[in-house]
Amino acid sequence: MQYEAEVISLLQQKLDLPEKEISSYLDTPPDEKFGDIAFPCFKLAKLHKKPPHVIAKELEETIHISKDSIIYPPKIKYRPNHD
């Protein structure tokens, strides 16, 4: 996936997870209008005992992602600036 390293780096700023684990959570949205990479928060919900939409919202508030990215709980859908 293109931009995967950037997304992993952004998520590692907040999450106490190894790069390999964060990478395993990433997926590709079914339609490119929903971003290039998605980070579903379902597995984190089990780990943190919080609903996935709450985790997505918390991540939105603490990481600095592209203004074109979409926080659509329970997923963060990343769309880098395509300049």
BAVEXVEX-798354 format. One record per atom (N, C-alpha, C, O): residue in three letters; x, y, z. Coordinates in steps of 0.1 Angstrom, whole numbers. Layout:
   code       u       v       w
    ALA       X       Y       Z
...
% end
This chain:
   code       u       v       w
    MET       8     -12       0
    MET       0       0       0
    MET       9      12       0
    MET      18      14       8
    GLN       6      21      -8
    GLN      13      34      -9
    GLN       9      42       4
    GLN      -3      41       8
    TYR      18      49       9
    TYR      16      58      21
    TYR      15      50      34
    TYR      13      56      45
    GLU      17      37      34
    GLU      16      29      46
    GLU      25      33      57
    GLU      21      34      69
    ALA      38      36      54
    ALA      47      40      64
    ALA      43      53      71
    ALA      45      54      83
    GLU      38      62      63
    GLU      33      75      69
    GLU      21      73      79
    GLU      21      78      90
    VAL      12      64      75
    VAL       1      61      84
    VAL       5      54      96
    VAL       1      57     107
    ILE      14      45      95
    ILE      19      37     106
    ILE      26      47     116
    ILE      24      46     128
    SER      34      56     111
    SER      41      65     119
    SER      32      74     127
    SER      34      77     139
    LEU      21      79     120
    LEU      11      87     127
    LEU       4      80     138
    LEU       2      85     149
    LEU       1      67     135
    LEU      -6      59     145
    LEU       3      55     157
    LEU      -2      55     168
    GLN      16      53     154
    GLN      25      50     165
    GLN      27      61     175
    GLN      31      59     186
    GLN      24      73     170
    GLN      25      85     179
    GLN      16      84     191
    GLN      18      89     202
    LYS       5      77     189
    LYS      -5      75     199
    LYS      -6      61     205
    LYS      -9      60     217
    LEU      -5      51     197
    LEU      -7      38     201
    LEU       6      31     206
    LEU      17      34     200
    ASP       5      23     216
    ASP      17      16     221
    ASP      17       2     215
    ASP      15      -8     222
    LEU      18       2     202
    LEU      18     -11     194
    LEU      30     -11     185
    LEU      34      -1     180
    PRO      35     -23     182
    PRO      46     -24     173
    PRO      42     -21     158
    PRO      30     -23     155
    GLU      51     -16     150
    GLU      48     -13     136
    GLU      41     -25     129
    GLU      32     -23     122
    LYS      46     -37     131
    LYS      41     -49     125
    LYS      26     -51     128
    LYS      18     -54     119
    GLU      22     -48     141
    GLU       8     -50     145
    GLU      -1     -40     138
    GLU     -11     -43     133
    ILE       4     -27     139
    ILE      -4     -16     132
    ILE      -6     -19     118
    ILE     -17     -18     112
    SER       5     -24     111
    SER       4     -27      97
    SER      -6     -38      94
    SER     -13     -38      84
    SER      -7     -48     103
    SER     -16     -59     101
    SER     -31     -54     102
    SER     -40     -61      97
    TYR     -33     -43     109
    TYR     -47     -38     110
    TYR     -52     -30      98
    TYR     -64     -28      95
    LEU     -42     -25      90
    LEU     -46     -16      79
    LEU     -53     -24      68
    LEU     -50     -36      66
    ASP     -62     -17      61
    ASP     -69     -23      50
    ASP     -71     -13      39
    ASP     -69      -1      41
    THR     -76     -17      28
    THR     -79      -8      17
    THR     -94      -6      16
    THR    -102     -16      15
    PRO     -99       6      16
    PRO    -114       8      15
    PRO    -119       3       1
    PRO    -111       3      -8
    PRO    -131      -2       1
    PRO    -136      -7     -12
    PRO    -137       3     -23
    PRO    -138      -1     -35
    ASP    -138      15     -20
    ASP    -140      26     -30
    ASP    -130      37     -27
    ASP    -129      41     -15
    GLU    -122      41     -37
    GLU    -112      51     -34
    GLU    -117      65     -29
    GLU    -109      73     -24
    LYS    -130      67     -31
    LYS    -136      80     -26
    LYS    -136      79     -10
    LYS    -138      90      -4
    PHE    -134      68      -4
    PHE    -133      66      10
    PHE    -119      67      15
    PHE    -117      63      27
    GLY    -109      70       7
    GLY     -95      71      12
    GLY     -87      60       5
    GLY     -92      52      -2
    ASP     -74      61       8
    ASP     -64      51       3
    ASP     -62      40      13
    ASP     -59      29       8
    ILE     -62      43      25
    ILE     -59      33      36
    ILE     -69      35      47
    ILE     -73      46      51
    ALA     -74      24      52
    ALA     -83      25      64
    ALA     -77      18      76
    ALA     -70       8      75
    PHE     -79      23      88
    PHE     -75      17     100
    PHE     -87      14     109
    PHE     -92      23     116
    PRO     -92       2     108
    PRO    -104      -2     116
    PRO    -100      -3     130
    PRO     -89      -7     134
    CYS    -108       2     139
    CYS    -105       2     153
    CYS    -112      -9     161
    CYS    -112      -9     174
    PHE    -116     -19     154
    PHE    -123     -30     161
    PHE    -114     -38     171
    PHE    -118     -41     182
    LYS    -102     -42     166
    LYS     -93     -49     174
    LYS     -88     -41     186
    LYS     -87     -46     197
    LEU     -86     -28     184
    LEU     -83     -19     196
    LEU     -94     -19     206
    LEU     -91     -17     218
    ALA    -106     -19     201
    ALA    -118     -19     210
    ALA    -117     -30     220
    ALA    -120     -28     232
    LYS    -114     -42     215
    LYS    -112     -53     225
    LYS    -101     -51     235
    LYS    -103     -54     247
    LEU     -90     -46     230
    LEU     -78     -44     238
    LEU     -81     -34     249
    LEU     -77     -35     260
    HIS     -87     -23     245
    HIS     -89     -11     254
    HIS    -103     -11     261
    HIS    -106      -3     269
    LYS    -111     -21     257
    LYS    -125     -22     263
    LYS    -133      -9     262
    LYS    -139      -4     271
    LYS    -132      -4     249
    LYS    -140       8     245
    LYS    -146       5     232
    LYS    -141      -3     224
    PRO    -157      11     229
    PRO    -164      10     216
    PRO    -154      15     205
    PRO    -147      25     207
    PRO    -154       9     193
    PRO    -145      13     182
    PRO    -147      27     178
    PRO    -137      34     175
    HIS    -159      33     178
    HIS    -161      46     174
    HIS    -155      56     184
    HIS    -150      67     180
    VAL    -154      52     197
    VAL    -148      61     207
    VAL    -132      61     204
    VAL    -126      72     205
    ILE    -127      50     201
    ILE    -112      49     199
    ILE    -109      57     186
    ILE     -99      65     186
    ALA    -117      56     176
    ALA    -115      64     164
    ALA    -115      79     167
    ALA    -107      87     162
    LYS    -125      83     175
    LYS    -126      97     178
    LYS    -114     102     186
    LYS    -109     113     184
    GLU    -109      94     196
    GLU     -98      97     204
    GLU     -85      98     195
    GLU     -77     108     197
    LEU     -84      89     185
    LEU     -72      90     176
    LEU     -73     103     168
    LEU     -63     110     165
    GLU     -85     106     163
    GLU     -87     118     155
    GLU     -82     131     163
    GLU     -77     140     157
    GLU     -85     131     176
    GLU     -82     143     184
    GLU     -67     144     188
    GLU     -62     154     192
    THR     -60     133     186
    THR     -46     133     191
    THR     -35     131     180
    THR     -24     134     183
    ILE     -39     127     168
    ILE     -29     126     158
    ILE     -32     136     147
    ILE     -43     140     145
    HIS     -21     140     140
    HIS     -22     150     130
    HIS     -22     143     116
    HIS     -12     139     111
    ILE     -34     142     111
    ILE     -35     136      98
    ILE     -39     146      87
    ILE     -43     157      90
    SER     -38     141      75
    SER     -41     150      63
    SER     -55     156      65
    SER     -64     149      69
    LYS     -57     168      61
    LYS     -70     174      61
    LYS     -80     167      52
    LYS     -92     169      54
    ASP     -75     160      43
    ASP     -84     152      34
    ASP     -88     139      39
    ASP     -96     131      33
    SER     -82     135      51
    SER     -85     122      56
    SER     -99     123      63
    SER    -104     133      66
    ILE    -104     111      64
    ILE    -118     110      69
    ILE    -118     102      82
    ILE    -113      91      83
    ILE    -124     108      93
    ILE    -126     100     105
    ILE    -140      96     104
    ILE    -150     104     106
    TYR    -142      83     101
    TYR    -156      78     100
    TYR    -157      66     109
    TYR    -155      54     105
    PRO    -159      69     122
    PRO    -159      58     132
    PRO    -168      47     127
    PRO    -179      49     122
    PRO    -164      35     128
    PRO    -152      30     136
    PRO    -139      28     129
    PRO    -131      21     133
    LYS    -137      36     118
    LYS    -125      35     110
    LYS    -120      49     108
    LYS    -127      59     107
    ILE    -106      50     106
    ILE    -100      62     101
    ILE     -96      59      87
    ILE     -89      49      85
    LYS    -101      67      78
    LYS     -97      65      64
    LYS     -88      76      59
    LYS     -92      87      59
    TYR     -76      72      56
    TYR     -65      81      53
    TYR     -65      84      38
    TYR     -65      75      29
    ARG     -65      97      35
    ARG     -63     101      21
    ARG     -53     112      21
    ARG     -56     123      26
    PRO     -40     109      17
    PRO     -30     119      17
    PRO     -33     130       7
    PRO     -41     129      -2
    ASN     -27     142       9
    ASN     -29     153       0
    ASN     -23     149     -13
    ASN     -11     145     -14
    HIS     -30     149     -24
    HIS     -26     145     -37
    HIS     -22     157     -45
    HIS     -30     162     -54
    ASP     -11     163     -42
    ASP      -7     176     -49
    ASP       2     172     -61
    ASP       7     181     -68
% end
